[in-house]
Amino acid sequence: MQTGQLSIDPAFVVAPVNRRLFGSFVEHMGRCVYGGLYEPDHPTADADGLRGDVLALVREQGVTAVRYPGGNFVSGYRWEDGVGPVEDRPTRLDPAWRTVETNAFGLNEFMRWARKAEVEPIMAINLGTRGLQEAIDLLEYANHPEGTALSDARVAHGEKEPHDIRMWCLGNEMDGPWQLGHKTAEEYGRLAAETARAMRQFDASLELVACGSSGRNMPTFGAWEATVLEHAYDVVDFVSAHAYYELEGDDVASFLASSADMDRFIREVVATADHVGARLSSTKRIQISFDEWNVWYLKSLQASGMPEDWTAAPPLSEDAYTALDAVVVGSLLVTLLRHADRVTAACQAQLVNTISSIRTEPGGRAWRQTTFHPFALTARHAQGRVLDLRVDAPTLSTTKHGDVPALDAVATHDAEAGRVAVFVVNRDPDAPVSLATDLRGFGGARLVESALLGGEDLTAVNTADDPDRVTPRAHPDARVDGTTLRAELPAASWSMFVLEVG
């Protein structure tokens, strides 16, 4: 059997675990909002029309922040349409997803949902078909206490207290030709900087995100970030990154190594941002908001095309995720944590029904997809600080990503609680790996919890009728021998080990 070694020491730290890493994303796409978050006629719906079963699952999943309302949707959105008496709100066409938007759910409904879900709101603004004036109007409506036309309108709409939204995304994927209002890097960089400066005149403490590349494979990747940041470096805090991965054909090895691409993406964006900072003689460090990431079978959506008829909330991209997909999601979480010094916010896209970890039936059941589990366990147990561990593992050759280590791993240390969590993926699609983890630096350890996903039927999915077909199981042979954690990692598997340490 192949062998792999992890070396962990509490003295070598990457960064604190930022809770914003466990964010999600809600867009007016498909049934994410209507029939997902919001379904007034559902048996579990509360007085605000919010599904109670979905709220319970979101809290269980450990989601900490949610980006709203898009996504491609935001580039054609008028935020004013979604506030005020519902009966007075206009119905619009949404060209991004070729659907009808009723506007029954808008900013204030989202904020009520966010409070009940116990998540931080992250607000995206429309810099596609709109601009600076609409952005500062939305900011005033949302955050100013009272005494102005816009803040008093919010109060009249039933929200006396300001929403106090701290993190704002300056548009969405403006590098993409598919985006309404698509701009060159020069055009967007100037607009983003102007908008950021105006917003900071209202509140200098806001945290602002400039659009980075919507994928590492974009022809403008790198040059886009450099140009945008030349304009906006001093007035933004983050640059965004988006990445989606899918199994192509039967190339399981490349799919399991998707996080190698995410890792390179992060390193390249950091290098570009730091180059601009050095050129500007700035001591400031731009952080990354990886505010869209997931497994998404986008080619299937592209092949089927957008809905021909304009309807409200049709099913879109309701991918049924497999055990293999869950292993890849776990590996992407490992990568985000490993870069916790620069990736300080992240949003898995999306939350309900559309490319989601939670699925629902209209008027019926809600259940956890396979990908729910690595997210929930990582969010629950990745506490304290991310450690700079070392991996010694066999090399795996892949078609898309070249040679990569067979093991992908990260560890966190909560010194106050006396706990270490180790997350490790065996990327090899065919061969198990015998793992040994050196824990000498902790002066003793005891295994208190373990979990294993994958390694068996990788095509298995969870459904409404069989919602627990794929769930984490305890590691059958994990143990601590002296100062070494040992376990056999099945091929194509995600594992978690939680230890009490001295």
C-alpha angles and dihedrals in degrees: 000000000000115000132214133188131207121192117199129180127174091222094067110072131175100188142302116290104260108214090215087073087080096061129133138200134241118192132171089250125126112321098333094111105016107054091006113059096001127045112138094189095052116116091238096045118124129215090283092054093251118145109245094201091057092046090053092051093047090054090046091051090057097234109174105182136016128205114216151225099355177111117080089345093069094063091071098031127119105204091201089066090068101054134072128035109351092224090060097050117109124240112232139184115248108210093186092073098011094242140125115258113207094186090219086133119049144139099313094044089050092050091051089050092048092053091051092045089048093231133136114246119234111193126208119203130208112254092154106073095004137041152187100335095051090047095055091042089056091046092052092047093048104038113021112098101224145293100089130088094253098041091045089051089057090050090049088051090061101266107108096167118066115251092231094207107187105184121058131181114216097222131310132271093333089169091067120097087212090063120100105245093017110187140190117255090255093052094045095043092056093046093047092049093047092048092047092051091050093049091049090054085064095041123000092193096066118120110229131196122205118206113259124184118315089221141002089242094061111121090231095049112138095010088062093054092045094051095043092049092047085066102034108027096111097045104043131064102199141031115209130233128193128193136167128183135194140177108262114203110312097324095126094156093060091045092052088051094053090115089065087067091047089050092053091045091056094045092049094048090049091050092050094047093047091049090055091046091051092048090052091046089236124157090201120107119215113221127212123244104198088195099165122041136135147106105290127174090215095157089063091054091047091050093051093043130210120310112284094213123057104243135154118260101343116181110273129178094347091168116188101222121220131214087259090056089052091054090053092048088052090052092050089053089052090055095048091051093046088059095046090131091069106013100069100157132035136170124200108217118255133006108200133025098329110083084327147154091221125054131190141190118225104261090353147066133351123204144176118258118218091260091059091075105060089044094050095046094045092047090050100046106029096093136147115010134350111240126220098237127180124230124205106183142142118276121251121204117219133183097226104031104031119224115352134170111268089228125062111189147164135176135201130200124207100192094183093055093036093235137134123194120198121195117189136170126200101214094186106109094202113028134058121228127218105224127207118181119195110222100168092122091067097056095234137348142205125204109234103166139011136179135190131193127181125006092113129052100000093185095058117120136187118244137179089261094044105026095160099048088115115034133142115274129197115268104259099215107019112135143151116241107191102303097345128092110211130190141150110239113207119223113277096011142138119215137186128194123188117196137185109225134193 
